[in-house]
Amino acid sequence: MKITDEIIDHLSHLSRLEFEGEERERIKADLTKIIGFVDQLSSVNTDGVEPLIFMTESENVLREDVDAVTVSQADALKNAAVHDSDYFKIPTVLKK
């Protein structure tokens, strides 16, 4: 694949970046190297190789989801700068 100025312009637009002068040529050279590297994969013989779906055979071991009270409401409110009997009080964020 040949990296052209049109491809650079399109990628610039998609990424909302601007490439001018020497920087544009460096990007073009870098993309050419990347495409060349990836093209090497097409020369690898993959006959008889199954697609890899998972990296390991192990499975996640998850604990049972159990509802438990870990901090009481009174303990949580104890460290609040400002609170009333049941809730934290914070400064107004949105004004109507």
C-alpha positions as CSV (number, residue, x, y, z in Angstrom):
1,M,0.0,0.0,0.0
2,K,1.4,3.4,-1.0
3,I,0.9,6.2,1.5
4,T,-0.2,9.3,-0.4
5,D,-0.9,12.9,0.5
6,E,-4.6,12.2,0.3
7,I,-4.3,9.4,2.9
8,I,-2.4,11.8,5.2
9,D,-5.0,14.5,4.6
10,H,-7.8,12.0,5.4
11,L,-6.1,10.7,8.6
12,S,-5.3,14.3,9.6
13,H,-9.0,15.2,9.3
14,L,-10.1,12.1,11.3
15,S,-7.6,12.7,14.1
16,R,-8.1,16.5,14.1
17,L,-4.3,17.0,13.7
18,E,-2.4,19.1,11.3
19,F,0.8,17.9,9.6
20,E,2.8,20.4,7.6
21,G,6.2,20.3,5.8
22,E,8.9,18.1,7.4
23,E,6.4,16.7,9.9
24,R,4.1,15.5,7.1
25,E,7.0,13.7,5.5
26,R,8.0,12.0,8.7
27,I,4.4,10.8,9.3
28,K,4.3,9.5,5.7
29,A,7.6,7.6,6.3
30,D,6.4,6.2,9.6
31,L,3.2,5.0,8.1
32,T,5.0,3.4,5.2
33,K,7.2,1.5,7.7
34,I,4.2,0.4,9.7
35,I,2.4,-0.9,6.7
36,G,5.5,-2.7,5.5
37,F,5.9,-4.4,8.9
38,V,2.2,-5.5,8.9
39,D,2.5,-6.8,5.3
40,Q,5.2,-9.2,6.5
41,L,2.4,-11.1,8.3
42,S,0.9,-12.1,5.0
43,S,4.0,-14.2,4.2
44,V,3.6,-16.4,7.3
45,N,2.1,-19.8,6.7
46,T,-1.0,-20.1,8.9
47,D,-2.5,-23.3,7.4
48,G,-3.8,-25.5,10.2
49,V,-3.6,-22.9,12.9
50,E,-6.8,-22.3,14.8
51,P,-7.8,-18.8,15.5
52,L,-6.9,-17.6,19.0
53,I,-10.0,-16.6,21.0
54,F,-8.6,-16.5,24.5
55,M,-5.0,-16.0,25.6
56,T,-5.2,-18.6,28.4
57,E,-7.3,-21.7,29.2
58,S,-8.0,-20.4,32.7
59,E,-11.4,-18.9,33.6
60,N,-12.3,-16.1,36.0
61,V,-13.1,-17.2,39.5
62,L,-15.6,-14.8,40.8
63,R,-17.0,-14.6,44.3
64,E,-20.7,-14.7,45.0
65,D,-22.3,-11.2,45.0
66,V,-23.6,-10.9,48.5
67,D,-25.3,-7.8,49.8
68,A,-23.6,-6.7,53.0
69,V,-23.4,-3.4,55.0
70,T,-19.8,-2.4,55.2
71,V,-20.1,1.2,56.4
72,S,-23.1,2.4,58.3
73,Q,-24.8,5.7,57.4
74,A,-23.7,7.2,60.7
75,D,-20.1,6.3,60.1
76,A,-20.1,7.7,56.5
77,L,-21.6,11.0,57.7
78,K,-19.2,11.3,60.6
79,N,-16.4,12.5,58.3
80,A,-18.6,14.8,56.1
81,A,-17.8,18.5,56.3
82,V,-21.5,19.4,56.2
83,H,-24.4,17.1,56.6
84,D,-27.9,16.9,58.0
85,S,-29.4,13.9,59.8
86,D,-29.4,11.6,56.7
87,Y,-27.5,13.1,53.8
88,F,-24.3,14.8,52.7
89,K,-24.7,18.5,51.9
90,I,-22.7,20.0,49.0
91,P,-22.6,23.4,47.4
92,T,-25.1,24.0,44.6
93,V,-23.6,22.8,41.3
94,L,-26.4,23.7,38.8
95,K,-28.5,26.8,39.1
96,K,-32.1,26.8,37.8
